[in-house]
Amino acid sequence: MINFKKLDPIKINENAIDLIGNKWMLITAGTVESYNTMTASWGGMGMLWNKPVVFIFVRPQRYTYQFVEKNDSFTCTFFEEKHRDALRFCGSKSGRDFDKAAETGLTPIATDSGNIIFAEASLVLECKKLYFQDIDPQGFVIPEIQKNYPVKDYHRMYIGEITFAGLKQ
């Protein structure tokens, strides 16, 4: 993949909690012709079903939701701190109303599989959807978790197998 060196997902040296929770990521789905991206700070990485995976969470009203639903794969891209304003924009504005790449200066590029990543990313993960599940509030063991859903717009969780991991060269 142009500008990215293939990396065994098991050798990702970043702390996943810091990488996702503090540094944030862009979740992107679609094709060059039609895609959307959103900032996320909830998710994780690990091993499941003997595969390296990521799990992401997308609320149904997010524009990106329809793209993740429609496609068999998605990407997670991570950036250096200098791109924080772009991540803020992508997390606070809808792709229904804005061309996020044009507004932020991020450069979308297609992977060999036709998924979208961004040239400015420091780490990219291309993921094949394996599973989804809607968050069910009946499963909240700790009632205060409900405060994250004041309008009951529960996330859909997606688990994706990491089929490509790449570090910026």
JOZI-V410274 format. One record per pair of residues at least 12 apart in sequence whose ideal C-beta (glycine too) atoms are under 8 Angstrom apart, sorted by the first residue. I is the first residue (numbers start at 1). J is the second residue. D is the distance in Angstrom with one decimal. If there is no record, write none. Layout:
# JOZI-V410274
{{I:J:D} {I:J:D}}
This chain:
# JOZI-V410274
{{1:111:5.8} {1:112:6.2} {1:117:7.7} {1:124:7.6} {1:164:6.9} {1:166:5.5} {2:109:6.6} {2:119:8.0} {3:109:8.0} {3:119:6.1} {3:168:6.3} {3:169:5.7} {4:117:7.6} {4:121:8.0} {4:124:5.7} {4:166:3.1} {4:167:6.4} {4:168:6.2} {4:169:6.6} {5:166:6.2} {5:167:5.2} {5:168:7.9} {5:169:5.1} {6:164:6.9} {6:165:7.2} {6:166:5.8} {7:165:4.5} {7:166:6.1} {7:167:5.2} {8:165:7.1} {9:45:7.9} {9:52:3.8} {9:125:7.5} {9:162:4.4} {9:165:4.5} {10:52:6.4} {12:45:7.3} {12:123:7.2} {12:165:6.3} {14:78:7.6} {14:123:7.0} {16:44:5.9} {16:45:4.4} {16:46:7.5} {17:44:7.9} {19:45:8.0} {19:78:6.0} {19:123:7.8} {20:40:7.2} {20:41:6.3} {20:42:7.3} {20:43:4.9} {20:44:6.7} {20:45:7.6} {21:41:5.5} {21:42:7.7} {22:41:7.7} {23:78:6.3} {23:79:7.5} {23:81:7.5} {24:39:5.4} {24:40:6.8} {24:41:5.0} {24:78:7.9} {24:79:7.9} {24:84:8.0} {24:87:5.0} {24:91:7.4} {25:39:7.3} {25:40:5.6} {25:41:7.7} {25:43:7.2} {25:76:4.8} {25:77:6.3} {25:78:5.2} {26:38:6.9} {26:39:6.0} {26:40:7.5} {26:75:7.9} {26:76:7.2} {26:77:4.7} {26:79:7.7} {26:87:6.9} {26:90:6.0} {26:118:6.8} {26:121:7.8} {27:39:7.9} {27:40:5.1} {27:56:5.4} {27:58:6.8} {27:64:6.1} {27:68:7.3} {27:74:6.0} {27:75:7.4} {27:76:5.9} {28:64:7.5} {28:67:7.9} {28:74:6.5} {28:75:4.9} {28:76:8.0} {28:77:6.8} {28:108:7.9} {28:115:7.4} {28:116:4.8} {28:117:7.1} {28:118:7.8} {29:64:6.4} {29:67:3.8} {29:68:4.5} {29:70:7.5} {29:71:4.7} {29:73:7.3} {29:74:4.2} {29:75:7.5} {29:115:7.6} {29:116:7.8} {30:67:4.4} {30:70:7.7} {30:71:6.2} {30:116:6.3} {31:71:7.8} {31:110:7.5} {31:114:5.7} {31:115:7.9} {31:116:7.3} {32:108:7.2} {32:110:5.0} {32:114:7.4} {32:116:6.8} {34:67:7.7} {35:67:6.2} {35:108:7.1} {35:116:4.7} {36:63:5.1} {36:64:4.7} {36:66:7.9} {36:67:4.9} {36:95:4.0} {36:100:7.7} {37:64:6.6} {37:90:5.7} {37:95:7.0} {37:100:5.9} {37:101:8.0} {37:116:7.3} {37:118:7.9} {38:58:7.3} {38:62:5.8} {38:63:7.4} {38:64:4.2} {38:90:6.1} {38:91:6.5} {38:95:7.6} {39:87:4.8} {39:88:7.3} {39:90:4.6} {39:91:3.1} {39:92:8.0} {40:56:6.2} {40:57:7.1} {40:58:7.7} {40:76:8.0} {40:91:7.7} {42:56:7.8} {42:57:4.8} {42:155:7.6} {43:55:5.8} {43:56:4.6} {43:57:6.2} {43:76:7.6} {45:162:7.7} {48:159:6.4} {49:130:7.2} {51:130:7.4} {51:161:4.6} {51:162:7.7} {52:161:7.0} {52:162:4.5} {52:165:7.9} {53:127:7.7} {53:130:7.0} {53:159:5.4} {53:160:6.3} {53:161:5.6} {53:162:6.4} {54:76:5.7} {54:125:6.0} {54:127:5.6} {54:159:7.5} {54:160:5.4} {54:162:6.2} {55:157:5.8} {55:158:6.8} {55:159:4.9} {55:160:7.5} {56:68:7.9} {56:74:7.2} {56:76:6.9} {56:157:7.3} {56:158:5.2} {56:160:7.1} {57:135:7.6} {57:155:3.9} {57:156:7.2} {57:157:5.4} {57:158:7.8} {58:155:6.2} {58:156:5.7} {58:158:7.0} {59:153:5.1} {59:154:7.6} {59:155:5.4} {59:156:7.7} {60:153:6.6} {60:156:6.6} {61:153:6.0} {62:94:7.9} {63:94:5.2} {63:95:4.6} {63:96:5.0} {64:95:7.1} {65:156:7.1} {68:129:7.6} {68:158:6.2} {71:115:8.0} {71:129:7.7} {72:128:6.4} {72:129:5.6} {73:113:6.8} {73:115:5.5} {73:126:6.6} {73:127:6.0} {73:128:5.0} {73:129:6.2} {73:160:7.1} {73:163:7.4} {74:115:7.2} {74:127:5.5} {74:129:6.9} {74:158:7.1} {74:160:6.1} {75:111:7.3} {75:115:5.1} {75:116:6.3} {75:117:5.2} {75:124:6.3} {75:125:6.4} {75:126:5.3} {75:127:6.7} {76:124:7.5} {76:125:4.4} {76:127:6.7} {77:117:5.3} {77:118:5.2} {77:121:4.0} {77:123:7.3} {77:124:5.1} {77:125:7.5} {78:121:6.1} {78:122:5.8} {78:123:4.3} {78:124:7.6} {79:118:7.7} {79:120:6.3} {79:121:5.6} {79:122:5.9} {80:122:5.4} {83:106:7.5} {83:120:6.0} {85:104:7.5} {86:104:3.7} {86:105:6.8} {86:106:5.5} {86:120:7.9} {89:103:6.0} {89:104:5.2} {90:104:6.5} {90:106:8.0} {101:118:7.8} {106:118:4.7} {106:119:7.7} {106:120:5.7} {107:119:4.0} {107:120:6.4} {111:124:8.0} {111:126:5.5} {111:164:6.8} {113:126:6.4} {113:163:7.6} {113:164:7.7} {117:166:8.0} {121:168:6.6} {122:167:7.1} {122:168:4.9} {123:165:7.3} {123:166:7.2} {123:167:5.9} {123:168:7.3} {124:164:7.4} {124:165:7.2} {124:166:4.7} {125:162:5.2} {125:164:7.2} {125:165:5.4} {126:162:7.3} {126:163:5.3} {126:164:3.9} {126:165:7.8} {127:160:3.0} {127:161:6.2} {127:162:5.7} {127:163:6.5} {128:160:5.9} {128:161:4.8} {128:163:5.1} {129:158:5.9} {129:159:7.6} {129:160:5.4} {130:159:5.0} {130:160:6.2} {130:161:5.4} {131:158:7.2} {131:159:4.3} {132:156:5.7} {132:157:6.6} {132:158:5.0} {132:159:7.4} {133:156:7.2} {133:157:5.1} {134:154:6.1} {134:155:7.7} {134:156:5.2} {134:157:7.6} {135:154:4.1} {135:155:5.0} {135:156:7.4} {135:157:6.6} {136:154:7.4} {137:149:7.1} {137:152:7.5} {137:154:6.6}}
